[in-house]
Structure formats: C-alpha cells, structure tokens
Amino acid sequence: MGKLILVGAGPGDAELITLKGIKALQKADVVLYDALANNSLLDYCKKDCIKIYVGKKAGLHQYQQIYINAMIVDYALRYNNVVRLKGGDPFVFGRGHEELEHAEQNGIEVEVIPGISSSLAVPAINHIPLTKRGINESFWVVTGTTTNGSFSKDMAYAAQSSATVVILMGMKNLKLITELFSYYRDEYEPVGIIQNGTHENQQEVFGNLSNIARKVEDLQIKSPAVIIIGQVAALKTAKDKSISLIPELHKETKP
C-alpha cells in the first residue's frame, strides 16, 4: 500500500512552493497535477516518475473529481509515493480534504503539505496588505461561484462587514458581486482585480465598485483572477495622484 501526499503548489510562481513540497516531488513515483500548478515544478520529479494531468473543465467538475479519486486509490495500490499537486493550498477551495477522505476510506496513508494560497500571495506580491492598522481589522476569503454555479450566500455577510474581502473564482459573477457590495458599501469602495497573479503574464486593474466592471471589460481581464474589495486595495495605487480611491491617502498640503 502506497502513500498519498497532498502538496500545495502555491499561487503560480514556481519559486513559491515550499521546500517540503519540492522534496515530496523529488521522491514521487506518480504525480497527479492540476491546471493551476506551474508545470515547471515537474522538473523536480525523477526521470521515471509518472506525470498525469488532471485539470478540470467547466461543467465537468463533479465527474472529474470522482475520476481523480479513483486514480489516487489505483496508483497508491501500485506505487509507494503518489503526489497530488494542487494549485494554491489544497484545503482552500481545492477539494483536498475530499481526496484525503477518499484515500483514508480505502486504507491509504495521507500526508498534507500546505501551500501558499493565492488569496494571500496575490495581494501581498502586489503590495496590498489584507489587514492594515487604522484601516481594517480582518479579512474574508469567499468563493465567487459555488459547485453548482450559484452565488455564495456568504457573500452578503462579507459585504456587510468592514473587512477586506478576497474573492476567488468570482469573475463569472463580477457584475452581481459589484451590485451586492455597492448596496451595502459605498459605490466608491476600492477594488483590485489581478489575473494570473505571481505569473510573468500577470495583469491587474484597479478602480472602485462603480467602474471596475467596465475597466475589466476594456482590458479583457479574465479568469483565473483574484478580486480584492476594501480600502486596502487603494494602497496599491496610492502613489498615483490621478486615482482618488481613499481621499485622505492622496491629500496634498499646499505650501
């Protein structure tokens, strides 16, 4: 009986995987890797390692998850070390725990190696603190689309808070998100959207709830993208005097 190792690949930049994650890849006999995991991480694997792409397609997630679960068991019965390489962190909207449960139900030992979630790394690498003294006291991480494609009920609670709200998988429902937050917050609440965060082809757009949808359309920003709503999103653009998202941050004293 082999062992399953759930490894978080980090937000996209290959150098943001943990050292422990690299060591797991180096001893892997089989690697099942996701679409959001940087392919260059497979270079750490042994020459005879079996590498299998198991990225999911829209509309087929549930079927493909069943198939992936079956593959995990099948390979763990035949090989010593099976690595499941998942983008970000396996336990942050990654269905990692479902795979852990399925493996353990079949008598397979499981090790979890956490990864850096894009919900934390993408804002940070763009100099956006999720919390900042004097501005906010907490942050929420919410999915923008549930497994059945509907709008998350937690979004309304997040909108009513004063917290920074980080939304993953939300581009499909961006219009609904901005309408909801505009209802509970000021329409000039700062928003940042970052596509392919930490990658070389990263694109970002900043604005507020009233204009971000138009800016996204103009710049053709698409998934995968991280949406950041809250006053801290303005800190990225604080040096740009043409953008007045938090007036007090851009106020200049005349001599």
C-alpha positions as CSV (number, residue, x, y, z in Angstrom):
1,M,0.0,0.0,0.0
2,G,1.4,3.4,-1.1
3,K,1.1,6.8,0.4
4,L,-0.8,9.9,-0.8
5,I,0.9,13.2,-0.4
6,L,-1.3,16.3,-0.9
7,V,1.0,19.1,-2.0
8,G,0.1,22.8,-2.3
9,A,1.9,24.2,-5.4
10,G,1.4,27.8,-4.4
11,P,-0.2,30.6,-6.4
12,G,1.6,30.2,-9.7
13,D,5.2,31.4,-9.4
14,A,7.2,28.1,-9.3
15,E,9.6,29.6,-6.6
16,L,6.7,30.0,-4.2
17,I,6.3,26.3,-3.5
18,T,7.6,25.2,-0.1
19,L,10.9,23.3,0.3
20,K,8.9,20.4,1.8
21,G,6.7,20.3,-1.3
22,I,9.8,20.1,-3.5
23,K,11.2,17.2,-1.5
24,A,7.9,15.4,-2.0
25,L,8.1,15.8,-5.8
26,Q,11.7,14.6,-5.8
27,K,10.7,11.2,-4.3
28,A,7.3,10.9,-6.1
29,D,6.6,7.8,-8.2
30,V,3.4,9.3,-9.5
31,V,2.3,13.0,-9.7
32,L,-1.3,13.9,-10.5
33,Y,-1.2,17.7,-11.2
34,D,-3.8,20.4,-11.6
35,A,-4.2,23.1,-14.3
36,L,-3.1,25.9,-11.8
37,A,0.1,24.1,-10.7
38,N,3.1,25.5,-12.5
39,N,4.3,22.8,-15.0
40,S,8.0,23.7,-14.3
41,L,7.6,22.1,-10.9
42,L,7.5,18.7,-12.6
43,D,11.2,19.2,-13.3
44,Y,11.9,18.2,-9.7
45,C,10.5,14.8,-10.4
46,K,12.6,11.6,-11.0
47,K,13.0,10.6,-14.7
48,D,10.8,7.6,-14.3
49,C,8.1,9.4,-12.4
50,I,4.6,9.1,-14.0
51,K,3.1,12.5,-14.5
52,I,-0.6,12.8,-15.2
53,Y,-2.5,16.0,-15.9
54,V,-5.9,16.0,-14.1
55,G,-7.0,19.6,-14.7
56,K,-10.8,20.1,-14.6
57,K,-13.0,21.5,-17.3
58,A,-16.0,23.8,-16.7
59,G,-19.2,21.8,-16.2
60,L,-17.5,18.5,-15.6
61,H,-16.0,19.1,-12.1
62,Q,-18.1,16.6,-10.2
63,Y,-17.5,13.8,-12.7
64,Q,-13.8,14.5,-12.9
65,Q,-13.4,14.6,-9.1
66,I,-14.8,11.1,-8.9
67,Y,-12.3,10.0,-11.6
68,I,-9.4,11.7,-9.8
69,N,-10.4,10.0,-6.5
70,A,-10.4,6.6,-8.3
71,M,-6.9,7.3,-9.8
72,I,-5.5,8.2,-6.4
73,V,-6.5,4.8,-5.0
74,D,-5.4,2.9,-8.1
75,Y,-1.9,4.4,-8.1
76,A,-1.5,4.2,-4.4
77,L,-2.1,0.4,-4.6
78,R,0.7,0.1,-7.1
79,Y,3.3,2.7,-6.2
80,N,4.9,3.9,-3.0
81,N,4.6,7.7,-3.2
82,V,1.7,9.3,-5.0
83,V,1.8,13.1,-5.0
84,R,-1.4,15.1,-5.7
85,L,-0.1,18.5,-6.8
86,K,-2.8,21.2,-6.4
87,G,-2.6,24.9,-7.1
88,G,-2.5,27.2,-4.1
89,D,-3.3,25.4,-0.9
90,P,-5.1,22.0,-1.1
91,F,-7.6,23.0,1.6
92,V,-8.6,26.4,0.3
93,F,-11.3,25.8,-2.3
94,G,-9.1,22.9,-3.5
95,R,-11.3,19.9,-2.6
96,G,-8.1,18.5,-0.9
97,H,-10.0,17.2,2.1
98,E,-12.4,15.2,-0.2
99,E,-9.4,13.5,-1.7
100,L,-7.9,12.9,1.8
101,E,-11.2,11.3,3.0
102,H,-11.5,9.1,0.0
103,A,-7.9,7.9,0.3
104,E,-8.2,7.2,4.0
105,Q,-11.5,5.3,3.5
106,N,-9.5,3.0,1.2
107,G,-6.8,2.4,3.8
108,I,-4.3,4.8,2.3
109,E,-2.0,6.8,4.4
110,V,-2.2,10.6,3.7
111,E,0.3,13.4,4.3
112,V,-0.6,17.1,3.7
113,I,2.0,19.7,2.7
114,P,0.3,23.1,2.8
115,G,0.8,25.6,0.0
116,I,0.7,29.4,-0.2
117,S,-2.9,30.3,-1.1
118,S,-3.4,32.8,-4.0
119,S,-5.8,34.6,-1.6
120,L,-2.8,35.7,0.5
121,A,0.0,35.7,-2.0
122,V,-1.5,37.6,-4.9
123,P,-2.5,40.7,-2.9
124,A,0.9,40.6,-1.0
125,I,3.1,40.4,-4.1
126,N,1.2,43.5,-5.4
127,H,1.9,45.4,-2.1
128,I,-1.7,45.1,-0.9
129,P,-2.0,44.2,2.8
130,L,-5.1,42.3,3.7
131,T,-5.1,44.0,7.1
132,K,-3.6,47.4,8.0
133,R,-3.7,49.2,11.3
134,G,-6.2,52.1,11.1
135,I,-8.0,50.8,8.0
136,N,-9.4,47.3,8.8
137,E,-9.2,44.6,11.4
138,S,-10.0,41.4,9.4
139,F,-10.3,39.8,6.0
140,W,-12.7,37.2,4.4
141,V,-11.9,34.8,1.7
142,V,-15.0,33.8,-0.3
143,T,-15.7,31.8,-3.4
144,G,-17.4,33.7,-6.1
145,T,-19.0,30.6,-7.6
146,T,-20.2,27.5,-5.7
147,T,-20.0,24.0,-7.0
148,N,-23.5,24.3,-8.7
149,G,-22.6,27.6,-10.2
150,S,-24.7,29.7,-7.9
151,F,-23.8,32.8,-5.9
152,S,-22.3,32.1,-2.5
153,K,-24.7,33.1,0.4
154,D,-21.7,34.1,2.5
155,M,-21.0,37.0,0.1
156,A,-23.9,39.1,1.5
157,Y,-22.4,38.7,5.0
158,A,-19.0,39.6,3.8
159,A,-20.4,42.7,2.0
160,Q,-22.0,43.9,5.3
161,S,-18.7,43.7,7.1
162,S,-15.9,46.3,7.2
163,A,-13.4,43.6,6.3
164,T,-11.2,43.2,3.3
165,V,-12.9,40.6,1.1
166,V,-10.9,38.4,-1.2
167,I,-13.0,36.6,-3.8
168,L,-11.7,33.6,-5.7
169,M,-13.4,32.2,-8.8
170,G,-15.6,35.3,-9.0
171,M,-15.1,36.7,-12.5
172,K,-18.2,35.0,-13.8
173,N,-20.3,36.8,-11.3
174,L,-18.4,40.1,-11.2
175,K,-21.5,42.2,-12.0
176,L,-23.6,40.6,-9.3
177,I,-20.7,41.0,-6.8
178,T,-20.3,44.7,-7.5
179,E,-24.0,45.3,-7.3
180,L,-24.2,43.5,-3.9
181,F,-21.2,45.3,-2.4
182,S,-22.5,48.7,-3.7
183,Y,-25.7,48.1,-1.9
184,Y,-24.0,47.5,1.5
185,R,-20.9,49.7,1.0
186,D,-20.2,53.0,-0.8
187,E,-20.0,52.7,-4.6
188,Y,-16.5,54.2,-4.4
189,E,-15.2,51.3,-2.3
190,P,-11.8,50.4,-3.8
191,V,-11.5,47.2,-5.8
192,G,-8.5,45.5,-7.3
193,I,-8.6,42.5,-9.7
194,I,-5.4,40.6,-10.6
195,Q,-5.3,38.0,-13.3
196,N,-2.6,35.3,-13.3
197,G,-1.2,36.6,-10.1
198,T,2.5,36.0,-9.5
199,H,3.0,34.8,-13.1
200,E,5.1,36.7,-15.6
201,N,1.9,37.4,-17.6
202,Q,0.1,38.9,-14.7
203,Q,-2.4,41.7,-15.4
204,E,-4.1,43.9,-12.9
205,V,-6.8,46.6,-12.9
206,F,-7.8,48.9,-10.0
207,G,-10.9,51.0,-9.6
208,N,-14.0,51.1,-7.4
209,L,-17.3,49.3,-7.3
210,S,-18.9,51.8,-9.7
211,N,-16.3,51.4,-12.5
212,I,-14.4,48.1,-12.1
213,A,-16.7,46.1,-14.4
214,R,-16.2,48.5,-17.2
215,K,-12.4,48.5,-16.7
216,V,-12.3,44.7,-16.7
217,E,-14.2,44.7,-20.0
218,D,-11.9,47.3,-21.5
219,L,-8.7,45.4,-20.5
220,Q,-10.2,42.0,-21.1
221,I,-9.3,40.7,-17.7
222,K,-10.4,37.1,-17.3
223,S,-10.1,34.1,-15.0
224,P,-8.1,33.0,-13.2
225,A,-8.2,36.2,-11.2
226,V,-8.3,37.3,-7.6
227,I,-10.8,40.1,-6.6
228,I,-9.9,42.3,-3.7
229,I,-12.6,44.6,-2.2
230,G,-11.8,47.0,0.6
231,Q,-10.0,50.2,1.5
232,V,-6.6,48.4,1.4
233,A,-7.0,47.9,-2.4
234,A,-6.3,51.6,-2.8
235,L,-2.9,51.3,-1.3
236,K,-1.6,49.7,-4.5
237,T,-2.4,53.0,-6.3
238,A,-1.6,55.4,-3.5
239,K,1.3,56.9,-5.4
240,D,-0.8,57.6,-8.5
241,K,-2.3,61.1,-7.8
242,S,-4.8,60.7,-10.6
243,I,-6.6,57.9,-8.7
244,S,-8.6,59.1,-5.7
245,L,-9.9,55.9,-4.1
246,I,-9.2,56.9,-0.5
247,P,-9.2,60.7,-0.5
248,E,-7.1,61.0,2.7
249,L,-4.3,59.0,1.2
250,H,-3.9,61.3,-1.7
251,K,-4.4,64.6,0.0
252,E,-1.6,67.0,-0.6
253,T,-0.8,70.0,1.6
254,K,-0.2,73.2,-0.4
255,P,2.7,75.4,0.8
